[in-house]
Amino acid sequence: MSNESNMRRVTAIRNGTVIDHIPAGSALRVLELLNIGQGTSVPVSLVMNVPSKKKGAKDIVKVEDRELTQAELDRLALVAEGASVAIIRAYTVAEKLEITLGDEITDVVRCTFSNCITQNSREPLPHRLRVLSKDPLQIRCHYCGRPQDLNELVQNVI
Amino acid sequence: MTGLITMADLTNEDIVEVLDAAERLLPVARGDAQMPLLSGRILGNLFFEPSTRTRMSFETAMKRLGGDVVNLGDVSTSSVVKGETLFDTIQMVDGYTDIIAMRHPRQGAARYAQDAARVPILNGGDGAGHHPTQTMLDLFTIRQAHGRLDGLDVVLAGDLRYGRTVHSLSHALARFDCRLVLASPELLRMPPEIVEDLRASGASVVETTDLYGSLDGADVVYMTRIQKERFADEDEYIKVAGAYKLHAKHLGEVRQDMIVMHPLPRVDEIHPSVDETRHARYFEQAFNGVVTRMALLCRLLGVDVPGGEA
């Protein structure tokens, strides 16, 4: 199926952000990491498991009337590394951005280990996780050194 | 300045240098010579968890070198009980002292403190995490007995899951190409990520529940206490308490120069009959805590110990 027909599943947006090539099945986590939920008033479209030439299947998220910042997009690296982002203004692509996973994830999620020093929410230093390997994804807490399970980690969004 | 949080903070060359400096400091540690290398310096002892040997040996080490010590005191009467964060406590002590030794019940606390502090932090135990200064005294004791650290056969036994001393020690021994036998009850096996790290570094690691069958051929047998305080559920503790009780009768066939070590305190995992054998080293090991901590204090404070090669 062509890219055009994928895009036709949801209408083109006038202004806002399109996140394309999200790994299939991860769109809901993307919304969670962007804190898009009940309190969000702008229109949000979500497409899951559509065919993709590059990946076989993918998800797409469109957020209208909101331009996501690079800092917000960096939060997505845990679940949507490699996704492509387009900032749309007046129906045209004004900027293209990428989501890349760096060596460290800072203040996005909290360590999952119950006895880590960072469990005290009043401790002021940033939550830091080190990315040891991207494929397979291996993440450890900078402080306690415990390996992190991605499924548990995304429940700990800050 | 960086401190000592895990053994990854020291290279093998650093370790050997610290052990060499410790050897030169032996007469000072025994009180036979004076060397006020740290005169005018202050150590902050921050023990948020009970400690006898580690806290006292840090204090002794600092005082033997002419330095001074301030203590956090009893946690139940300090500002910690009023809800002060570790960050704030460290900010305060950082201003009062030149170096901090700390123990904390939460894992990662020492790394956190180092990120918050200007002065070096010496990790004296963080939850079930690491205890690198114990490892340094363990390595000192092993080198004293065998004349080397490389290529030894070492059995680590007991509570390998929560025992922070064996977490740090296993990392260090693996780097010196020692062959490791990890003997523990199933419930108290070494955390999988540590075994993974040890194997990734090329170490030979065997996991077993059979301690007594592992003694033959060992150069070092390192016993640990099953730590009741680490179990949330007492029934789980009762299942494994007393799993190993090393007795002199188990040592009939072992190598003549094999040494039995223990970070102390022991409960009943080493029977007093072992104390009388040539293999027992745990009391010397406890004494070595002073001399190795003296060498570490000097190193982290940037003070050379005289007598080394120029």
Contacts between the chains, C-beta under 8 A, distances in Angstrom:
chain1	res1	chain2	res2	distance
A	111	B	108	7.7
A	113	B	107	6.7
A	115	B	105	7.6
A	115	B	106	5.7
A	115	B	107	5.2
A	115	B	127	5.2
A	115	B	128	7.5
A	116	B	106	6.6
A	116	B	107	5.7
A	116	B	108	5.1
A	117	B	86	6.5
A	117	B	104	7.3
A	117	B	106	4.3
A	117	B	107	6.9
A	117	B	108	4.4
A	117	B	109	4.4
A	117	B	111	8.0
A	117	B	112	4.6
A	117	B	126	7.7
A	118	B	108	6.9
A	118	B	112	7.4
A	119	B	106	7.3
A	120	B	85	6.7
A	120	B	86	7.6
A	120	B	106	7.7
A	122	B	83	7.7
A	122	B	85	5.2
A	123	B	85	5.2
A	123	B	86	6.2
A	123	B	87	5.7
A	123	B	112	7.1
A	124	B	85	6.9
A	124	B	87	5.3
A	125	B	87	6.2
A	125	B	112	6.2
A	125	B	115	5.7
A	125	B	116	6.2
A	140	B	193	7.7
A	141	B	108	6.3
A	142	B	108	7.9
A	142	B	111	6.8
A	143	B	107	7.7
A	143	B	108	3.1
A	143	B	109	7.7
A	143	B	111	4.7
A	143	B	112	5.0
A	144	B	106	7.9
A	144	B	107	4.0
A	144	B	108	3.2
A	144	B	111	7.7
A	144	B	126	7.7
A	144	B	127	7.5
A	144	B	129	6.3
A	145	B	6	7.5
A	145	B	107	7.6
A	145	B	108	7.0
A	145	B	129	6.8
A	145	B	193	7.8
A	146	B	107	7.2
A	146	B	193	7.4
A	147	B	193	5.0
